[in-house]
Amino acid sequence: MITSATSIPSDIETHIEKHLGAIANVYRSKEGGSTDLRIGHVLPTDTRPVHTLVTCGMSGRPMSVPKPDMPAYMELMMTLPREWKLGAELPEDERWSWPVHLLAKLAGRAHEEGGWLGWGHLIPNGDPPQPYAHSTKQCASLIVPSLLVPTAFYELATPQKTIVFYAVVPLYKEEYDLGRRSGTDALFTRLIDGDVNDVIDPNRRNVARKRFWLFG
């Protein structure tokens, strides 16, 4: 369940507002299990003409990473085009609300027993993967650093821990299969060659389709 909220952790709020802009809205989710998750919403501006969603609270406890040198504290973000419809209250129409629900779901997954998220992880929406909404065929996610934020935003060092911020890039089934088959590097290269960044486009070209690869 997603509701509106008024507060987020102050260190994360300061980090977001320093690098991305003022937080206009805050959504609260209990989809993340026992983690009290907020999702901050930064409105488009002339200098950054996109909506930005950032989880705030996923890093409240460490993930069960398999190696001690891997980031154990993480927040996730998604970037949406200016015309995306978001406000103080989350829209009921899944055409606009699905990115918020996706962030909440992924944050919960990161804290499941033995669960964690890291660079290059591929996460399907079910088995078999199902579209996130009726308005898109995208049905899986890739976790990578955002190409659309200052590099200083990637990490937040506090006296207690270092928090990393990664982007969620929605994928088509064929792209997800490519990543599983050939590796994340091959998928990432294909996305870059296809001019795909982390701004959500529910109907963008599928870079794993042969038609795109031959004629795109």
C-alpha positions in Angstrom: 0.0 0.0 0.0 1.3 3.5 -0.9 0.2 6.6 0.9 1.5 10.2 1.2 4.0 11.1 3.9 5.8 14.2 5.1 9.3 13.1 6.2 12.3 11.2 5.1 15.7 10.6 6.7 17.5 14.0 6.8 20.8 12.9 5.5 19.2 11.3 2.4 17.0 14.3 1.9 20.0 16.7 2.0 21.9 14.5 -0.5 18.9 14.4 -2.9 18.2 18.1 -2.7 21.9 19.0 -3.1 22.3 17.0 -6.4 18.9 16.6 -7.9 16.5 19.3 -6.5 13.9 19.9 -3.9 11.7 17.0 -2.9 8.1 18.0 -3.6 6.2 14.9 -2.6 6.9 11.9 -0.4 5.1 8.5 -0.8 5.1 6.0 2.0 5.1 2.2 1.4 4.8 -0.9 3.5 5.5 -3.1 0.6 9.1 -3.2 1.7 8.2 -5.5 4.6 9.4 -4.2 8.0 11.4 -1.4 6.3 9.5 1.8 6.7 10.1 3.0 3.1 9.6 6.5 1.8 9.9 7.4 -1.9 10.9 11.0 -2.6 9.6 12.8 -5.7 11.6 15.6 -7.3 9.7 17.6 -9.8 11.1 18.6 -13.3 13.0 21.9 -13.5 14.5 23.9 -16.4 17.9 22.5 -15.6 16.7 18.9 -14.9 13.5 18.5 -17.0 12.5 15.1 -15.6 10.7 13.6 -12.6 13.0 11.7 -10.2 11.9 9.1 -7.7 14.3 8.0 -5.0 13.7 5.5 -2.2 14.4 6.8 1.3 14.8 4.1 3.9 15.8 1.1 2.0 19.3 1.7 3.5 17.9 1.7 7.1 19.4 -1.8 7.5 22.1 -3.7 5.6 21.4 -6.2 2.9 22.8 -9.7 3.2 25.6 -9.2 0.6 27.8 -12.2 -0.1 31.2 -10.4 0.3 32.2 -7.7 2.8 33.5 -5.3 0.1 30.1 -5.1 -1.6 27.8 -2.2 -0.8 25.4 -3.3 1.9 23.4 -0.1 2.1 21.5 1.0 -1.0 18.7 3.3 -2.2 17.1 3.0 -5.7 15.9 5.7 -8.1 13.9 6.0 -11.3 13.8 8.8 -13.8 10.5 9.7 -15.6 9.8 12.1 -18.4 8.4 15.5 -17.8 4.9 14.6 -19.0 4.5 11.8 -16.4 1.5 12.4 -14.1 2.5 12.4 -10.5 1.3 14.6 -7.6 1.0 14.7 -3.8 -1.3 11.7 -4.0 -0.2 8.7 -6.0 -2.5 8.2 -9.0 -4.7 5.2 -9.0 -4.1 4.6 -12.7 -1.3 2.0 -12.9 -0.2 3.7 -16.1 1.4 6.4 -13.9 1.8 4.7 -10.5 3.7 1.5 -11.5 7.3 3.0 -11.1 6.5 3.8 -7.5 5.2 0.4 -6.8 8.2 -1.2 -8.6 10.6 0.8 -6.4 8.8 -0.4 -3.2 8.7 -4.0 -4.4 12.4 -4.0 -5.2 13.3 -2.4 -1.9 11.4 -5.2 -0.1 13.1 -7.8 -2.2 16.5 -6.5 -1.1 15.7 -7.3 2.5 14.1 -10.7 2.0 15.9 -13.5 3.9 19.3 -13.8 2.2 18.3 -11.2 -0.4 20.4 -8.3 -1.8 20.7 -6.1 -4.8 23.8 -5.0 -6.6 25.3 -3.6 -9.8 24.0 -5.5 -12.9 21.3 -7.5 -11.1 18.4 -8.6 -13.3 15.0 -8.9 -11.6 12.0 -10.3 -13.4 8.5 -9.3 -12.5 7.3 -12.8 -11.7 7.9 -16.2 -13.4 7.2 -15.9 -16.2 7.8 -12.2 -16.2 4.6 -10.1 -16.5 4.3 -6.5 -17.7 4.5 -3.8 -15.0 1.3 -2.2 -16.3 -1.2 -2.5 -19.2 0.6 0.5 -20.8 3.9 -1.3 -21.3 5.4 -4.7 -22.2 8.4 -4.1 -20.0 8.6 -6.8 -17.4 12.0 -6.9 -15.7 14.5 -4.5 -14.3 18.3 -3.9 -14.5 20.1 -2.3 -11.5 22.9 0.1 -12.6 24.3 3.5 -11.8 22.2 6.3 -13.4 23.6 8.0 -16.5 21.6 11.2 -15.7 22.9 12.3 -12.3 26.2 13.9 -11.1 28.7 11.2 -10.1 28.8 12.8 -6.6 25.2 11.5 -6.2 26.3 7.9 -6.5 27.4 7.6 -2.9 26.5 9.2 0.4 29.1 8.7 3.2 27.8 9.1 6.8 29.6 8.5 10.0 27.8 5.1 10.3 27.8 3.8 6.7 28.2 4.5 3.0 25.0 4.4 1.0 25.0 3.8 -2.8 22.3 5.0 -5.1 21.5 2.9 -8.2 19.0 3.3 -11.0 16.3 0.9 -12.0 16.0 0.4 -15.8 12.9 -1.5 -16.9 13.5 -4.1 -19.6 11.5 -6.1 -22.2 11.5 -9.9 -21.9 13.9 -10.3 -24.8 16.4 -7.8 -23.1 16.1 -9.7 -19.8 16.8 -13.0 -21.7 19.8 -11.4 -23.4 21.2 -10.3 -20.1 20.7 -13.8 -18.6 22.2 -15.5 -21.6 25.1 -13.2 -22.5 25.7 -11.3 -19.3 25.0 -7.8 -18.0 27.9 -6.2 -19.9 26.5 -7.4 -23.2 23.1 -6.1 -22.3 24.4 -2.8 -21.1 26.4 -2.3 -24.3 23.3 -3.0 -26.4 21.3 -0.5 -24.4 24.0 2.2 -24.8 24.3 1.5 -28.5 20.5 1.8 -28.8 20.6 5.3 -27.0 18.7 3.9 -24.1 19.3 5.7 -20.8 17.4 5.5 -17.5 14.5 7.8 -18.4 11.5 5.6 -18.4 9.9 5.2 -21.8 7.2 2.5 -21.6 7.1 2.0 -25.4 10.8 2.5 -26.4 12.4 0.3 -28.9 13.4 -3.2 -27.8 17.1 -3.4 -28.3 17.2 -7.2 -28.2 14.8 -7.6 -31.1 16.5 -8.7 -34.3 14.6 -6.1 -36.3 16.1 -3.3 -34.1 19.6 -4.8 -34.2 19.7 -5.1 -37.9 17.9 -2.0 -39.0 17.7 0.2 -35.8 
